[in-house]
Amino acid sequence: MLYNLNGNLINIMEVVAVECSPSRDASYPYLLTVKMKSGNSYGVKYTTEEGRRRELFSIRDEANRAFRNMFPPSVTRDELRSIVKQEIQKSRTEIRTLKNLIEEVLHRGSEQEN
């Protein structure tokens, strides 16, 4: 999943760390650095702490969204019991149907013999 960080498209699943630190540039005193698995890092300077914080939260939210999309939601014990119960009921219905069909075939066979 790609994320646009100040014109750089980065794979959000390759991010290893995000750091907030002061910048040496007086006009842009807030620095946000994103470090990647490859060893590359991307830095963006901000004029306000709020701008940097918004970007940080945006990266966090995008990473969480990508992670959730990778794995299906877990099933609770009650949901699992309900699923198993439904499958057992389906099987019982199918078994009843098969039993009725077998009895019908056997009944026809006994009528033909007579």
Backbone as ProteinMPNN parsed JSONL, in Angstrom:
{"seq_chain_A": "MLYNLNGNLINIMEVVAVECSPSRDASYPYLLTVKMKSGNSYGVKYTTEEGRRRELFSIRDEANRAFRNMFPPSVTRDELRSIVKQEIQKSRTEIRTLKNLIEEVLHRGSEQEN", "coords_chain_A": {"N_chain_A": [[0.843, -1.159, 0.0], [0.726, 2.064, -0.979], [1.929, 5.225, 0.175], [1.721, 8.697, 0.143], [4.256, 10.703, 0.876], [5.06, 13.759, 1.14], [5.394, 13.975, -1.672], [6.934, 11.756, -2.177], [6.379, 8.419, -2.876], [5.827, 5.915, -0.701], [6.076, 2.533, 0.418], [3.891, 1.565, 2.719], [3.994, -0.716, 4.268], [6.637, -1.257, 4.487], [7.758, 0.424, 6.283], [9.788, 1.004, 9.063], [10.283, 2.651, 11.214], [9.198, 5.743, 12.642], [10.177, 8.946, 13.243], [10.115, 11.795, 15.33], [11.643, 14.878, 15.514], [13.616, 17.782, 16.42], [14.296, 20.31, 13.962], [17.09, 21.75, 12.216], [16.592, 23.915, 10.738], [15.35, 27.087, 11.012], [13.012, 28.174, 9.932], [11.454, 25.961, 9.433], [10.937, 24.238, 11.906], [10.198, 21.671, 12.796], [10.756, 18.302, 12.41], [10.014, 15.338, 10.657], [10.851, 12.049, 10.324], [10.888, 9.215, 8.305], [11.758, 5.917, 8.441], [12.854, 3.215, 6.446], [12.674, -0.355, 5.675], [14.613, -0.953, 3.837], [16.685, 0.66, 4.49], [16.697, 3.207, 3.581], [15.715, 6.586, 4.278], [13.224, 9.044, 4.792], [12.722, 12.43, 5.102], [10.695, 15.057, 6.331], [10.061, 18.462, 6.731], [8.321, 20.639, 8.931], [6.328, 23.574, 9.572], [4.773, 23.85, 11.797], [4.042, 22.195, 14.91], [1.61, 20.909, 14.992], [1.054, 20.305, 12.279], [3.044, 18.416, 11.745], [2.272, 16.449, 13.583], [-0.264, 15.729, 12.569], [0.502, 14.493, 10.162], [2.016, 12.37, 11.176], [0.023, 10.918, 12.575], [-1.557, 10.275, 10.404], [0.118, 8.579, 8.925], [0.357, 6.519, 10.811], [-2.364, 5.668, 10.949], [-2.76, 4.779, 8.322], [-0.922, 2.677, 8.193], [-2.037, 0.964, 10.121], [-4.49, 0.397, 8.856], [-3.591, -0.953, 6.556], [-2.416, -3.182, 7.764], [-4.652, -4.374, 9.022], [-6.063, -5.09, 6.725], [-4.502, -7.115, 5.747], [-4.897, -9.355, 7.334], [-7.533, -11.532, 8.204], [-10.38, -10.76, 10.306], [-10.361, -11.943, 13.692], [-12.094, -14.794, 15.056], [-14.509, -15.085, 17.55], [-15.017, -17.211, 20.437], [-17.743, -17.719, 20.872], [-18.802, -17.053, 18.356], [-17.586, -19.045, 16.835], [-18.731, -21.357, 17.973], [-21.391, -20.931, 17.178], [-21.135, -21.079, 14.376], [-20.279, -23.747, 14.069], [-22.524, -25.051, 15.126], [-24.473, -24.337, 13.222], [-23.436, -25.651, 10.962], [-23.609, -28.313, 11.804], [-26.382, -28.553, 11.973], [-27.059, -28.239, 9.269], [-25.866, -30.549, 8.256], [-27.365, -32.518, 9.575], [-29.861, -32.089, 8.399], [-29.284, -32.756, 5.733], [-28.621, -35.448, 6.096], [-31.093, -36.457, 6.973], [-32.56, -36.059, 4.634], [-31.189, -37.79, 2.863], [-31.689, -40.208, 4.181], [-34.482, -40.398, 3.895], [-34.632, -40.595, 1.091], [-33.298, -43.026, 0.667], [-35.014, -44.783, 2.051], [-37.267, -44.466, 0.454], [-36.367, -45.502, -2.014], [-35.832, -48.141, -1.232], [-38.425, -48.883, -0.51], [-39.763, -48.712, -2.989], [-38.38, -50.72, -4.321], [-39.179, -52.974, -2.873], [-41.865, -53.01, -3.509], [-41.809, -53.545, -6.236], [-40.844, -56.119, -6.266], [-42.955, -57.562, -5.346]], "CA_chain_A": [[0.0, 0.0, 0.0], [1.582, 3.238, -1.126], [1.579, 6.423, 0.932], [2.389, 9.872, -0.411], [4.93, 11.493, 1.902], [5.669, 14.951, 0.547], [5.781, 13.704, -3.059], [7.577, 10.443, -2.266], [5.469, 7.303, -2.63], [6.509, 4.886, 0.089], [5.27, 1.37, 0.76], [3.628, 1.713, 4.152], [4.345, -1.96, 4.949], [8.093, -1.309, 4.584], [8.191, 1.405, 7.279], [10.243, 0.4, 10.32], [10.236, 3.627, 12.306], [8.854, 7.14, 12.344], [10.786, 9.736, 14.318], [9.869, 13.235, 15.405], [12.804, 15.522, 16.13], [13.743, 19.186, 16.016], [15.051, 20.56, 12.734], [18.067, 22.851, 12.345], [16.064, 25.015, 9.927], [14.502, 27.912, 11.878], [11.693, 28.387, 9.327], [10.758, 24.679, 9.515], [11.6, 23.666, 13.092], [9.704, 20.345, 13.177], [11.181, 17.298, 11.434], [9.441, 13.994, 10.729], [11.683, 11.154, 9.53], [10.338, 7.871, 8.139], [12.833, 4.985, 8.099], [12.345, 2.063, 5.715], [13.417, -1.606, 5.831], [15.745, -0.929, 2.913], [17.728, 1.534, 5.011], [16.395, 4.575, 3.161], [14.868, 7.357, 5.187], [12.617, 10.213, 4.164], [12.446, 13.454, 6.102], [9.857, 16.186, 5.936], [10.091, 19.518, 7.743], [7.032, 21.316, 9.093], [6.39, 24.866, 10.276], [4.062, 23.737, 13.075], [3.982, 20.887, 15.555], [0.323, 20.313, 14.616], [1.206, 19.743, 10.935], [3.833, 17.181, 11.875], [1.447, 15.476, 14.307], [-1.286, 15.228, 11.627], [1.173, 13.561, 9.244], [2.368, 11.198, 11.977], [-1.209, 10.146, 12.786], [-1.991, 9.781, 9.094], [0.975, 7.418, 8.641], [-0.063, 5.467, 11.738], [-3.676, 5.157, 10.539], [-2.59, 4.044, 7.059], [-0.254, 1.418, 8.529], [-3.038, 0.129, 10.791], [-5.448, -0.034, 7.833], [-2.915, -1.956, 5.728], [-2.249, -4.382, 8.59], [-5.973, -5.004, 9.164], [-6.441, -5.676, 5.435], [-3.69, -8.31, 5.504], [-5.349, -10.478, 8.144], [-8.977, -11.514, 8.476], [-10.661, -10.571, 11.729], [-10.408, -13.187, 14.448], [-13.423, -15.276, 15.395], [-14.63, -15.334, 18.986], [-15.459, -18.569, 20.795], [-19.195, -17.797, 20.648], [-19.028, -17.089, 16.905], [-17.175, -20.368, 16.38], [-19.791, -22.289, 18.385], [-22.548, -20.685, 16.321], [-20.809, -21.603, 13.049], [-20.284, -25.215, 14.165], [-23.919, -25.451, 15.318], [-25.142, -24.21, 11.916], [-22.952, -26.713, 10.078], [-24.192, -29.57, 12.29], [-27.793, -28.542, 11.576], [-27.085, -28.508, 7.818], [-25.54, -31.97, 8.07], [-28.527, -33.301, 10.015], [-30.886, -31.941, 7.357], [-28.851, -33.557, 4.583], [-28.722, -36.865, 6.481], [-32.52, -36.784, 6.937], [-32.949, -36.15, 3.219], [-30.628, -39.045, 2.34], [-32.424, -41.31, 4.818], [-35.789, -40.471, 3.233], [-34.42, -41.092, -0.273], [-32.962, -44.462, 0.76], [-36.253, -45.486, 2.404], [-38.139, -44.442, -0.727], [-35.815, -46.461, -2.982], [-36.066, -49.483, -0.685], [-39.862, -49.129, -0.564], [-40.078, -48.993, -4.397], [-37.805, -52.014, -4.641], [-39.992, -54.036, -2.273], [-43.141, -53.04, -4.251], [-41.566, -54.166, -7.532], [-40.657, -57.555, -6.056], [-44.273, -58.197, -5.099]], "C_chain_A": [[0.897, 1.234, 0.0], [1.028, 4.434, -0.355], [2.387, 7.582, 0.371], [2.944, 10.713, 0.733], [5.685, 12.623, 1.217], [6.185, 14.691, -0.865], [6.516, 12.392, -3.249], [6.542, 9.366, -1.968], [6.247, 6.21, -1.911], [5.536, 3.742, 0.351], [5.108, 1.371, 2.273], [4.018, 0.457, 4.933], [5.863, -2.127, 5.104], [8.643, -0.329, 5.62], [8.606, 0.67, 8.551], [10.157, 1.368, 11.481], [9.834, 4.994, 11.768], [9.349, 7.955, 13.53], [10.395, 11.194, 14.204], [11.061, 13.856, 16.127], [12.831, 16.986, 15.716], [14.594, 19.298, 14.749], [16.02, 21.71, 12.979], [17.618, 24.088, 11.571], [15.058, 25.806, 10.764], [13.114, 28.135, 11.268], [10.841, 27.133, 9.335], [11.333, 23.889, 10.694], [11.19, 22.233, 13.464], [9.995, 19.338, 12.073], [10.498, 15.963, 11.723], [10.264, 13.118, 9.794], [11.049, 9.769, 9.512], [11.475, 6.974, 7.673], [12.221, 3.716, 7.516], [13.214, 0.833, 5.978], [14.676, -1.617, 4.971], [16.919, -0.104, 3.433], [17.53, 2.977, 4.583], [15.583, 5.271, 4.242], [14.412, 8.611, 4.452], [12.256, 11.194, 5.263], [11.611, 14.567, 5.516], [9.873, 17.185, 7.087], [8.75, 20.246, 7.735], [7.219, 22.618, 9.848], [5.715, 24.78, 11.641], [4.121, 22.298, 13.6], [2.701, 20.156, 15.147], [0.383, 19.673, 13.228], [1.969, 18.425, 10.971], [3.015, 16.089, 12.558], [0.362, 14.882, 13.4], [-0.688, 14.198, 10.675], [1.53, 12.263, 9.966], [1.141, 10.303, 12.184], [-1.733, 9.561, 11.478], [-1.188, 8.54, 8.693], [0.567, 6.241, 9.529], [-1.391, 4.836, 11.297], [-3.578, 4.33, 9.262], [-1.906, 2.7, 7.31], [-1.218, 0.461, 9.215], [-4.053, -0.431, 9.794], [-4.833, -1.136, 6.963], [-2.755, -3.263, 6.495], [-3.576, -5.122, 8.744], [-6.412, -5.676, 7.868], [-5.666, -6.953, 5.129], [-4.249, -9.544, 6.192], [-6.851, -10.401, 8.361], [-9.223, -11.309, 9.968], [-10.771, -11.915, 12.44], [-11.852, -13.526, 14.817], [-13.459, -15.554, 16.891], [-15.124, -16.76, 19.22], [-16.956, -18.732, 20.532], [-19.533, -17.844, 19.159], [-18.673, -18.463, 16.347], [-18.218, -21.419, 16.751], [-21.013, -22.161, 17.486], [-22.328, -21.267, 14.921], [-20.873, -23.123, 13.046], [-21.719, -25.723, 14.304], [-24.689, -25.397, 13.996], [-24.723, -25.331, 10.973], [-23.503, -28.079, 10.498], [-25.653, -29.658, 11.858], [-27.934, -28.822, 10.076], [-26.844, -29.989, 7.552], [-26.712, -32.843, 8.468], [-29.639, -33.252, 8.968], [-30.529, -32.795, 6.148], [-28.965, -35.047, 4.882], [-30.185, -37.306, 6.461], [-33.0, -36.953, 5.501], [-32.441, -37.446, 2.612], [-31.371, -40.249, 2.904], [-33.779, -41.489, 4.139], [-35.67, -41.016, 1.818], [-34.127, -42.59, -0.269], [-34.213, -45.261, 1.092], [-37.204, -45.553, 1.217], [-37.668, -45.447, -1.766], [-36.066, -47.892, -2.504], [-37.546, -49.846, -0.768], [-40.29, -49.453, -1.994], [-39.572, -50.384, -4.807], [-38.644, -53.154, -4.088], [-41.344, -54.123, -2.99], [-42.965, -53.737, -5.592], [-41.394, -55.672, -7.398], [-41.99, -58.276, -5.869], [-45.079, -58.187, -6.319]], "O_chain_A": [[1.728, 1.408, 0.891], [-0.185, 4.621, -0.253], [3.592, 7.461, 0.149], [2.192, 11.355, 1.467], [6.818, 12.446, 0.77], [7.278, 15.129, -1.221], [6.704, 11.955, -4.384], [5.898, 9.398, -0.919], [7.205, 5.654, -2.449], [4.331, 3.953, 0.487], [6.077, 1.197, 3.012], [4.338, 0.539, 6.119], [6.316, -3.048, 5.784], [9.856, -0.254, 5.819], [7.871, -0.179, 9.055], [9.975, 0.946, 12.623], [10.092, 5.343, 10.616], [8.985, 7.69, 14.676], [10.35, 11.755, 13.11], [11.441, 13.416, 17.213], [12.148, 17.383, 14.772], [15.487, 18.486, 14.505], [15.79, 22.546, 13.853], [18.186, 25.169, 11.724], [14.034, 25.265, 11.179], [12.137, 28.27, 12.005], [9.616, 27.226, 9.253], [12.13, 22.971, 10.495], [11.787, 21.644, 14.365], [9.54, 19.496, 10.94], [10.416, 15.521, 12.868], [10.367, 13.408, 8.602], [10.715, 9.214, 10.559], [12.087, 7.229, 6.636], [11.216, 3.207, 8.011], [14.346, 0.953, 6.445], [15.683, -2.22, 5.339], [18.018, -0.164, 2.882], [18.133, 3.88, 5.162], [14.863, 4.636, 5.013], [15.123, 9.156, 3.608], [11.576, 10.847, 6.229], [11.789, 14.968, 4.366], [9.722, 16.819, 8.252], [8.132, 20.444, 6.689], [8.137, 22.76, 10.655], [6.044, 25.55, 12.544], [4.234, 21.336, 12.84], [2.703, 18.937, 14.976], [-0.186, 18.601, 13.025], [1.593, 17.452, 10.318], [3.066, 14.929, 12.149], [0.098, 13.68, 13.45], [-1.293, 13.159, 10.412], [1.359, 11.177, 9.412], [1.209, 9.089, 11.995], [-2.292, 8.464, 11.466], [-1.749, 7.569, 8.183], [0.448, 5.11, 9.058], [-1.522, 3.612, 11.277], [-4.237, 3.299, 9.135], [-2.274, 1.695, 6.702], [-1.214, -0.734, 8.92], [-4.431, -1.599, 9.879], [-5.489, -2.137, 6.671], [-2.942, -4.339, 5.928], [-3.628, -6.345, 8.614], [-7.064, -6.719, 7.903], [-6.121, -7.782, 4.341], [-4.094, -10.658, 5.693], [-7.385, -9.335, 8.665], [-8.374, -11.644, 10.795], [-11.22, -12.902, 11.857], [-12.714, -12.649, 14.879], [-12.551, -16.182, 17.436], [-15.592, -17.424, 18.295], [-17.387, -19.768, 20.026], [-20.43, -18.577, 18.742], [-19.378, -18.986, 15.483], [-18.551, -22.278, 15.934], [-21.601, -23.163, 17.08], [-23.233, -21.876, 14.35], [-21.448, -23.724, 12.139], [-22.09, -26.713, 13.673], [-25.463, -26.303, 13.687], [-25.557, -25.898, 10.266], [-23.826, -28.907, 9.646], [-26.111, -30.716, 11.426], [-28.83, -29.56, 9.663], [-27.526, -30.605, 6.733], [-27.026, -33.811, 7.774], [-30.28, -34.265, 8.688], [-31.389, -33.485, 5.601], [-29.362, -35.825, 4.014], [-30.495, -38.399, 5.989], [-33.752, -37.877, 5.191], [-33.187, -38.133, 1.914], [-31.65, -41.203, 2.178], [-34.178, -42.615, 3.841], [-36.507, -41.808, 1.385], [-34.645, -43.333, -1.102], [-34.457, -46.305, 0.487], [-37.867, -46.567, 0.999], [-38.483, -46.169, -2.341], [-36.467, -48.75, -3.29], [-37.886, -50.992, -1.063], [-41.09, -50.365, -2.204], [-40.242, -51.118, -5.534], [-38.81, -54.182, -4.744], [-41.917, -55.21, -3.071], [-43.866, -54.444, -6.044], [-41.752, -56.423, -8.305], [-42.124, -59.455, -6.197], [-46.211, -58.672, -6.315]]}, "name": "protein", "num_of_chains": 1, "seq": "MLYNLNGNLINIMEVVAVECSPSRDASYPYLLTVKMKSGNSYGVKYTTEEGRRRELFSIRDEANRAFRNMFPPSVTRDELRSIVKQEIQKSRTEIRTLKNLIEEVLHRGSEQEN"}
